[in-house]
């Protein structure tokens, strides 16, 4: 009986995590640049 209770509680927890994760909106970043070349953007100031 105790094992069944543990398994059911774990399944409910997993189901709740999936439901709440689906409700959150994803983070989206759109970067638009005009006349930007391959070497114009870099980690260290494109040096």
mmCIF file of the N, C-alpha and C atoms, coordinates in Angstrom:
data_MODEL
# 
_entry.id   MODEL 
# 
loop_
_atom_site.group_PDB 
_atom_site.id 
_atom_site.type_symbol 
_atom_site.label_atom_id 
_atom_site.label_alt_id 
_atom_site.label_comp_id 
_atom_site.label_asym_id 
_atom_site.label_entity_id 
_atom_site.label_seq_id 
_atom_site.pdbx_PDB_ins_code 
_atom_site.Cartn_x 
_atom_site.Cartn_y 
_atom_site.Cartn_z 
_atom_site.occupancy 
_atom_site.B_iso_or_equiv 
_atom_site.pdbx_formal_charge 
_atom_site.auth_seq_id 
_atom_site.auth_comp_id 
_atom_site.auth_asym_id 
_atom_site.auth_atom_id 
_atom_site.pdbx_PDB_model_num 
ATOM 1   N N  . UNK A 1 1  ? 0.820  -1.190 0.000   1.00 0.00 ? 1  UNK A N  1 
ATOM 2   C CA . UNK A 1 1  ? 0.000  0.000  0.000   1.00 0.00 ? 1  UNK A CA 1 
ATOM 3   C C  . UNK A 1 1  ? 0.867  1.258  0.000   1.00 0.00 ? 1  UNK A C  1 
ATOM 4   N N  . UNK A 1 2  ? 1.950  1.228  0.765   1.00 0.00 ? 2  UNK A N  1 
ATOM 5   C CA . UNK A 1 2  ? 2.839  2.384  0.838   1.00 0.00 ? 2  UNK A CA 1 
ATOM 6   C C  . UNK A 1 2  ? 3.525  2.616  -0.508  1.00 0.00 ? 2  UNK A C  1 
ATOM 7   N N  . UNK A 1 3  ? 3.938  1.547  -1.175  1.00 0.00 ? 3  UNK A N  1 
ATOM 8   C CA . UNK A 1 3  ? 4.580  1.691  -2.481  1.00 0.00 ? 3  UNK A CA 1 
ATOM 9   C C  . UNK A 1 3  ? 3.619  2.302  -3.501  1.00 0.00 ? 3  UNK A C  1 
ATOM 10  N N  . UNK A 1 4  ? 2.372  1.895  -3.441  1.00 0.00 ? 4  UNK A N  1 
ATOM 11  C CA . UNK A 1 4  ? 1.376  2.415  -4.367  1.00 0.00 ? 4  UNK A CA 1 
ATOM 12  C C  . UNK A 1 4  ? 1.175  3.911  -4.132  1.00 0.00 ? 4  UNK A C  1 
ATOM 13  N N  . UNK A 1 5  ? 1.150  4.326  -2.878  1.00 0.00 ? 5  UNK A N  1 
ATOM 14  C CA . UNK A 1 5  ? 0.982  5.740  -2.547  1.00 0.00 ? 5  UNK A CA 1 
ATOM 15  C C  . UNK A 1 5  ? 2.172  6.565  -3.048  1.00 0.00 ? 5  UNK A C  1 
ATOM 16  N N  . UNK A 1 6  ? 3.367  6.040  -2.899  1.00 0.00 ? 6  UNK A N  1 
ATOM 17  C CA . UNK A 1 6  ? 4.567  6.741  -3.366  1.00 0.00 ? 6  UNK A CA 1 
ATOM 18  C C  . UNK A 1 6  ? 4.543  6.872  -4.884  1.00 0.00 ? 6  UNK A C  1 
ATOM 19  N N  . UNK A 1 7  ? 4.183  5.818  -5.578  1.00 0.00 ? 7  UNK A N  1 
ATOM 20  C CA . UNK A 1 7  ? 4.140  5.848  -7.038  1.00 0.00 ? 7  UNK A CA 1 
ATOM 21  C C  . UNK A 1 7  ? 3.080  6.822  -7.532  1.00 0.00 ? 7  UNK A C  1 
ATOM 22  N N  . UNK A 1 8  ? 1.913  6.817  -6.915  1.00 0.00 ? 8  UNK A N  1 
ATOM 23  C CA . UNK A 1 8  ? 0.843  7.729  -7.323  1.00 0.00 ? 8  UNK A CA 1 
ATOM 24  C C  . UNK A 1 8  ? 1.245  9.177  -7.073  1.00 0.00 ? 8  UNK A C  1 
ATOM 25  N N  . UNK A 1 9  ? 1.888  9.451  -5.948  1.00 0.00 ? 9  UNK A N  1 
ATOM 26  C CA . UNK A 1 9  ? 2.306  10.827 -5.664  1.00 0.00 ? 9  UNK A CA 1 
ATOM 27  C C  . UNK A 1 9  ? 3.388  11.290 -6.639  1.00 0.00 ? 9  UNK A C  1 
ATOM 28  N N  . UNK A 1 10 ? 4.297  10.410 -7.024  1.00 0.00 ? 10 UNK A N  1 
ATOM 29  C CA . UNK A 1 10 ? 5.319  10.774 -8.007  1.00 0.00 ? 10 UNK A CA 1 
ATOM 30  C C  . UNK A 1 10 ? 4.708  11.042 -9.379  1.00 0.00 ? 10 UNK A C  1 
ATOM 31  N N  . UNK A 1 11 ? 3.753  10.227 -9.768  1.00 0.00 ? 11 UNK A N  1 
ATOM 32  C CA . UNK A 1 11 ? 3.087  10.432 -11.051 1.00 0.00 ? 11 UNK A CA 1 
ATOM 33  C C  . UNK A 1 11 ? 2.306  11.743 -11.072 1.00 0.00 ? 11 UNK A C  1 
ATOM 34  N N  . UNK A 1 12 ? 1.637  12.062 -9.972  1.00 0.00 ? 12 UNK A N  1 
ATOM 35  C CA . UNK A 1 12 ? 0.899  13.331 -9.893  1.00 0.00 ? 12 UNK A CA 1 
ATOM 36  C C  . UNK A 1 12 ? 1.851  14.518 -9.965  1.00 0.00 ? 12 UNK A C  1 
ATOM 37  N N  . UNK A 1 13 ? 2.990  14.397 -9.321  1.00 0.00 ? 13 UNK A N  1 
ATOM 38  C CA . UNK A 1 13 ? 3.986  15.461 -9.354  1.00 0.00 ? 13 UNK A CA 1 
ATOM 39  C C  . UNK A 1 13 ? 4.513  15.662 -10.774 1.00 0.00 ? 13 UNK A C  1 
ATOM 40  N N  . UNK A 1 14 ? 4.812  14.576 -11.463 1.00 0.00 ? 14 UNK A N  1 
ATOM 41  C CA . UNK A 1 14 ? 5.300  14.674 -12.841 1.00 0.00 ? 14 UNK A CA 1 
ATOM 42  C C  . UNK A 1 14 ? 4.240  15.281 -13.756 1.00 0.00 ? 14 UNK A C  1 
ATOM 43  N N  . UNK A 1 15 ? 3.003  14.879 -13.577 1.00 0.00 ? 15 UNK A N  1 
ATOM 44  C CA . UNK A 1 15 ? 1.912  15.414 -14.388 1.00 0.00 ? 15 UNK A CA 1 
ATOM 45  C C  . UNK A 1 15 ? 1.733  16.911 -14.138 1.00 0.00 ? 15 UNK A C  1 
ATOM 46  N N  . UNK A 1 16 ? 1.836  17.331 -12.900 1.00 0.00 ? 16 UNK A N  1 
ATOM 47  C CA . UNK A 1 16 ? 1.705  18.753 -12.573 1.00 0.00 ? 16 UNK A CA 1 
ATOM 48  C C  . UNK A 1 16 ? 2.839  19.561 -13.208 1.00 0.00 ? 16 UNK A C  1 
ATOM 49  N N  . UNK A 1 17 ? 4.045  19.022 -13.210 1.00 0.00 ? 17 UNK A N  1 
ATOM 50  C CA . UNK A 1 17 ? 5.176  19.718 -13.824 1.00 0.00 ? 17 UNK A CA 1 
ATOM 51  C C  . UNK A 1 17 ? 4.963  19.896 -15.320 1.00 0.00 ? 17 UNK A C  1 
ATOM 52  N N  . UNK A 1 18 ? 4.433  18.884 -15.973 1.00 0.00 ? 18 UNK A N  1 
ATOM 53  C CA . UNK A 1 18 ? 4.183  18.970 -17.414 1.00 0.00 ? 18 UNK A CA 1 
ATOM 54  C C  . UNK A 1 18 ? 3.106  20.008 -17.710 1.00 0.00 ? 18 UNK A C  1 
ATOM 55  N N  . UNK A 1 19 ? 2.064  20.033 -16.906 1.00 0.00 ? 19 UNK A N  1 
ATOM 56  C CA . UNK A 1 19 ? 0.973  20.985 -17.126 1.00 0.00 ? 19 UNK A CA 1 
ATOM 57  C C  . UNK A 1 19 ? 1.456  22.416 -16.918 1.00 0.00 ? 19 UNK A C  1 
ATOM 58  N N  . UNK A 1 20 ? 2.191  22.679 -15.850 1.00 0.00 ? 20 UNK A N  1 
ATOM 59  C CA . UNK A 1 20 ? 2.664  24.033 -15.585 1.00 0.00 ? 20 UNK A CA 1 
ATOM 60  C C  . UNK A 1 20 ? 3.722  24.466 -16.594 1.00 0.00 ? 20 UNK A C  1 
ATOM 61  N N  . UNK A 1 21 ? 4.526  23.538 -17.093 1.00 0.00 ? 21 UNK A N  1 
ATOM 62  C CA . UNK A 1 21 ? 5.522  23.888 -18.104 1.00 0.00 ? 21 UNK A CA 1 
ATOM 63  C C  . UNK A 1 21 ? 4.846  24.264 -19.419 1.00 0.00 ? 21 UNK A C  1 
ATOM 64  N N  . UNK A 1 22 ? 3.721  23.643 -19.728 1.00 0.00 ? 22 UNK A N  1 
ATOM 65  C CA . UNK A 1 22 ? 3.005  23.956 -20.965 1.00 0.00 ? 22 UNK A CA 1 
ATOM 66  C C  . UNK A 1 22 ? 2.315  25.313 -20.877 1.00 0.00 ? 22 UNK A C  1 
ATOM 67  N N  . UNK A 1 23 ? 2.003  25.784 -19.688 1.00 0.00 ? 23 UNK A N  1 
ATOM 68  C CA . UNK A 1 23 ? 1.316  27.060 -19.525 1.00 0.00 ? 23 UNK A CA 1 
ATOM 69  C C  . UNK A 1 23 ? 2.247  28.260 -19.649 1.00 0.00 ? 23 UNK A C  1 
ATOM 70  N N  . UNK A 1 24 ? 3.541  28.066 -19.430 1.00 0.00 ? 24 UNK A N  1 
ATOM 71  C CA . UNK A 1 24 ? 4.492  29.165 -19.492 1.00 0.00 ? 24 UNK A CA 1 
ATOM 72  C C  . UNK A 1 24 ? 4.794  29.515 -20.945 1.00 0.00 ? 24 UNK A C  1 
ATOM 73  N N  . UNK A 1 25 ? 4.901  30.802 -21.224 1.00 0.00 ? 25 UNK A N  1 
ATOM 74  C CA . UNK A 1 25 ? 5.246  31.242 -22.565 1.00 0.00 ? 25 UNK A CA 1 
ATOM 75  C C  . UNK A 1 25 ? 6.762  31.140 -22.750 1.00 0.00 ? 25 UNK A C  1 
ATOM 76  N N  . UNK A 1 26 ? 7.212  30.717 -23.925 1.00 0.00 ? 26 UNK A N  1 
ATOM 77  C CA . UNK A 1 26 ? 8.654  30.605 -24.150 1.00 0.00 ? 26 UNK A CA 1 
ATOM 78  C C  . UNK A 1 26 ? 9.295  31.982 -24.322 1.00 0.00 ? 26 UNK A C  1 
ATOM 79  N N  . UNK A 1 27 ? 10.558 32.079 -23.981 1.00 0.00 ? 27 UNK A N  1 
ATOM 80  C CA . UNK A 1 27 ? 11.315 33.313 -24.179 1.00 0.00 ? 27 UNK A CA 1 
ATOM 81  C C  . UNK A 1 27 ? 11.846 33.330 -25.609 1.00 0.00 ? 27 UNK A C  1 
ATOM 82  N N  . UNK A 1 28 ? 11.519 34.379 -26.348 1.00 0.00 ? 28 UNK A N  1 
ATOM 83  C CA . UNK A 1 28 ? 11.938 34.494 -27.740 1.00 0.00 ? 28 UNK A CA 1 
ATOM 84  C C  . UNK A 1 28 ? 12.626 35.839 -27.922 1.00 0.00 ? 28 UNK A C  1 
ATOM 85  N N  . UNK A 1 29 ? 13.799 35.810 -28.546 1.00 0.00 ? 29 UNK A N  1 
ATOM 86  C CA . UNK A 1 29 ? 14.538 37.030 -28.849 1.00 0.00 ? 29 UNK A CA 1 
ATOM 87  C C  . UNK A 1 29 ? 14.769 37.069 -30.356 1.00 0.00 ? 29 UNK A C  1 
ATOM 88  N N  . UNK A 1 30 ? 14.375 38.165 -30.986 1.00 0.00 ? 30 UNK A N  1 
ATOM 89  C CA . UNK A 1 30 ? 14.591 38.346 -32.417 1.00 0.00 ? 30 UNK A CA 1 
ATOM 90  C C  . UNK A 1 30 ? 15.563 39.504 -32.589 1.00 0.00 ? 30 UNK A C  1 
ATOM 91  N N  . UNK A 1 31 ? 16.670 39.240 -33.258 1.00 0.00 ? 31 UNK A N  1 
ATOM 92  C CA . UNK A 1 31 ? 17.686 40.260 -33.507 1.00 0.00 ? 31 UNK A CA 1 
ATOM 93  C C  . UNK A 1 31 ? 17.704 40.528 -35.007 1.00 0.00 ? 31 UNK A C  1 
ATOM 94  N N  . UNK A 1 32 ? 17.491 41.771 -35.365 1.00 0.00 ? 32 UNK A N  1 
ATOM 95  C CA . UNK A 1 32 ? 17.476 42.168 -36.766 1.00 0.00 ? 32 UNK A CA 1 
ATOM 96  C C  . UNK A 1 32 ? 18.538 43.236 -36.970 1.00 0.00 ? 32 UNK A C  1 
ATOM 97  N N  . UNK A 1 33 ? 19.403 43.017 -37.934 1.00 0.00 ? 33 UNK A N  1 
ATOM 98  C CA . UNK A 1 33 ? 20.426 44.005 -38.238 1.00 0.00 ? 33 UNK A CA 1 
ATOM 99  C C  . UNK A 1 33 ? 20.537 44.209 -39.738 1.00 0.00 ? 33 UNK A C  1 
ATOM 100 N N  . UNK A 1 34 ? 20.673 45.456 -40.135 1.00 0.00 ? 34 UNK A N  1 
ATOM 101 C CA . UNK A 1 34 ? 20.798 45.794 -41.545 1.00 0.00 ? 34 UNK A CA 1 
ATOM 102 C C  . UNK A 1 34 ? 22.275 46.008 -41.862 1.00 0.00 ? 34 UNK A C  1 
ATOM 103 N N  . UNK A 1 35 ? 22.747 45.450 -42.945 1.00 0.00 ? 35 UNK A N  1 
ATOM 104 C CA . UNK A 1 35 ? 24.140 45.545 -43.390 1.00 0.00 ? 35 UNK A CA 1 
ATOM 105 C C  . UNK A 1 35 ? 25.112 45.002 -42.345 1.00 0.00 ? 35 UNK A C  1 
ATOM 106 N N  . UNK A 1 36 ? 24.793 43.880 -41.760 1.00 0.00 ? 36 UNK A N  1 
ATOM 107 C CA . UNK A 1 36 ? 25.666 43.225 -40.794 1.00 0.00 ? 36 UNK A CA 1 
ATOM 108 C C  . UNK A 1 36 ? 26.317 42.042 -41.496 1.00 0.00 ? 36 UNK A C  1 
ATOM 109 N N  . UNK A 1 37 ? 27.643 42.025 -41.470 1.00 0.00 ? 37 UNK A N  1 
ATOM 110 C CA . UNK A 1 37 ? 28.375 40.945 -42.109 1.00 0.00 ? 37 UNK A CA 1 
ATOM 111 C C  . UNK A 1 37 ? 28.815 39.893 -41.112 1.00 0.00 ? 37 UNK A C  1 
ATOM 112 N N  . UNK A 1 38 ? 29.493 38.882 -41.623 1.00 0.00 ? 38 UNK A N  1 
ATOM 113 C CA . UNK A 1 38 ? 29.936 37.760 -40.800 1.00 0.00 ? 38 UNK A CA 1 
ATOM 114 C C  . UNK A 1 38 ? 30.912 38.217 -39.720 1.00 0.00 ? 38 UNK A C  1 
ATOM 115 N N  . UNK A 1 39 ? 31.819 39.103 -40.039 1.00 0.00 ? 39 UNK A N  1 
ATOM 116 C CA . UNK A 1 39 ? 32.839 39.532 -39.091 1.00 0.00 ? 39 UNK A CA 1 
ATOM 117 C C  . UNK A 1 39 ? 32.462 40.734 -38.251 1.00 0.00 ? 39 UNK A C  1 
ATOM 118 N N  . UNK A 1 40 ? 31.275 41.255 -38.407 1.00 0.00 ? 40 UNK A N  1 
ATOM 119 C CA . UNK A 1 40 ? 30.877 42.460 -37.672 1.00 0.00 ? 40 UNK A CA 1 
ATOM 120 C C  . UNK A 1 40 ? 30.483 42.192 -36.227 1.00 0.00 ? 40 UNK A C  1 
ATOM 121 N N  . UNK A 1 41 ? 30.052 41.004 -35.923 1.00 0.00 ? 41 UNK A N  1 
ATOM 122 C CA . UNK A 1 41 ? 29.606 40.664 -34.571 1.00 0.00 ? 41 UNK A CA 1 
ATOM 123 C C  . UNK A 1 41 ? 30.524 39.580 -34.026 1.00 0.00 ? 41 UNK A C  1 
ATOM 124 N N  . UNK A 1 42 ? 31.015 39.796 -32.821 1.00 0.00 ? 42 UNK A N  1 
ATOM 125 C CA . UNK A 1 42 ? 31.886 38.812 -32.215 1.00 0.00 ? 42 UNK A CA 1 
ATOM 126 C C  . UNK A 1 42 ? 31.843 38.895 -30.708 1.00 0.00 ? 42 UNK A C  1 
ATOM 127 N N  . UNK A 1 43 ? 32.464 37.923 -30.095 1.00 0.00 ? 43 UNK A N  1 
ATOM 128 C CA . UNK A 1 43 ? 32.467 37.843 -28.638 1.00 0.00 ? 43 UNK A CA 1 
ATOM 129 C C  . UNK A 1 43 ? 33.301 38.964 -28.026 1.00 0.00 ? 43 UNK A C  1 
ATOM 130 N N  . UNK A 1 44 ? 34.435 39.270 -28.639 1.00 0.00 ? 44 UNK A N  1 
ATOM 131 C CA . UNK A 1 44 ? 35.353 40.255 -28.075 1.00 0.00 ? 44 UNK A CA 1 
ATOM 132 C C  . UNK A 1 44 ? 35.341 41.551 -28.879 1.00 0.00 ? 44 UNK A C  1 
ATOM 133 N N  . UNK A 1 45 ? 34.191 42.004 -29.315 1.00 0.00 ? 45 UNK A N  1 
ATOM 134 C CA . UNK A 1 45 ? 34.101 43.250 -30.064 1.00 0.00 ? 45 UNK A CA 1 
ATOM 135 C C  . UNK A 1 45 ? 34.561 43.109 -31.506 1.00 0.00 ? 45 UNK A C  1 
ATOM 136 N N  . UNK A 1 46 ? 34.498 41.936 -32.051 1.00 0.00 ? 46 UNK A N  1 
ATOM 137 C CA . UNK A 1 46 ? 34.866 41.611 -33.439 1.00 0.00 ? 46 UNK A CA 1 
ATOM 138 C C  . UNK A 1 46 ? 36.264 42.099 -33.792 1.00 0.00 ? 46 UNK A C  1 
ATOM 139 N N  . UNK A 1 47 ? 37.217 41.839 -32.904 1.00 0.00 ? 47 UNK A N  1 
ATOM 140 C CA . UNK A 1 47 ? 38.611 42.214 -33.163 1.00 0.00 ? 47 UNK A CA 1 
ATOM 141 C C  . UNK A 1 47 ? 39.322 41.100 -33.896 1.00 0.00 ? 47 UNK A C  1 
# 
